[in-house]
């Protein structure tokens, strides 16, 4: 019974999920993954170093974010 209810909820949420989750979010949507944001951040950091542009980067602890969801 649990699997049937979960599947129904998933199919309903799938229709509106793209409206709820921001375009800058890199997880929980099809064709988006956490590794994408890591690669983009690495490219940006290398570009800033190459051009010697001052900038600030900060790292988000994803483990803590996921722990709070639990």
C-alpha contacts under 8 A as a table, 3 or more apart, distances in Angstrom:
res1	aa1	res2	aa2	distance
1	X	4	X	5.26
1	X	5	X	6.37
2	X	5	X	5.28
2	X	6	X	6.07
3	X	6	X	5.06
3	X	7	X	6.04
4	X	7	X	5.16
4	X	8	X	6.27
5	X	8	X	5.17
5	X	9	X	6.20
6	X	9	X	5.14
6	X	10	X	6.05
7	X	10	X	5.00
7	X	11	X	6.18
8	X	11	X	5.26
8	X	12	X	6.33
9	X	12	X	5.21
9	X	13	X	6.06
10	X	13	X	5.14
10	X	14	X	5.92
11	X	14	X	5.19
11	X	15	X	6.97
12	X	15	X	5.75
12	X	16	X	7.46
13	X	16	X	5.50
13	X	17	X	5.70
14	X	17	X	5.27
14	X	18	X	7.73
15	X	18	X	7.48
16	X	19	X	5.41
16	X	20	X	6.61
17	X	20	X	5.12
17	X	21	X	6.07
17	X	29	X	7.80
18	X	21	X	5.48
18	X	22	X	7.41
18	X	23	X	7.90
18	X	29	X	7.54
19	X	22	X	7.31
21	X	25	X	6.57
22	X	25	X	5.38
23	X	26	X	7.77
26	X	29	X	7.44
26	X	32	X	5.32
26	X	33	X	5.39
26	X	34	X	5.59
26	X	36	X	6.92
26	X	37	X	6.37
27	X	32	X	5.53
27	X	33	X	4.83
27	X	34	X	5.54
28	X	32	X	7.24
28	X	33	X	7.44
29	X	32	X	5.62
29	X	33	X	7.69
32	X	36	X	7.03
33	X	36	X	5.56
33	X	37	X	7.53
34	X	37	X	5.65
34	X	38	X	6.81
35	X	38	X	5.07
35	X	39	X	6.27
36	X	39	X	5.24
36	X	40	X	6.26
37	X	40	X	5.11
37	X	41	X	6.03
38	X	41	X	5.17
38	X	42	X	6.14
39	X	42	X	5.11
39	X	43	X	6.22
40	X	43	X	5.14
40	X	44	X	6.18
41	X	44	X	5.09
41	X	45	X	6.14
42	X	45	X	5.14
42	X	46	X	6.22
43	X	46	X	5.20
43	X	47	X	6.15
44	X	47	X	5.08
44	X	48	X	6.19
45	X	48	X	5.17
45	X	49	X	6.24
45	X	57	X	7.97
46	X	49	X	5.09
46	X	50	X	6.09
47	X	50	X	5.04
47	X	51	X	6.15
48	X	51	X	5.27
48	X	52	X	5.68
48	X	53	X	5.06
48	X	54	X	7.11
48	X	55	X	7.33
49	X	52	X	4.85
49	X	53	X	6.53
50	X	53	X	7.92
61	X	64	X	5.61
61	X	65	X	6.70
62	X	65	X	4.97
62	X	66	X	6.20
63	X	66	X	5.26
63	X	67	X	6.09
64	X	67	X	4.99
64	X	68	X	6.37
65	X	68	X	5.42
65	X	69	X	6.82
66	X	69	X	5.20
66	X	70	X	6.72
67	X	70	X	5.30
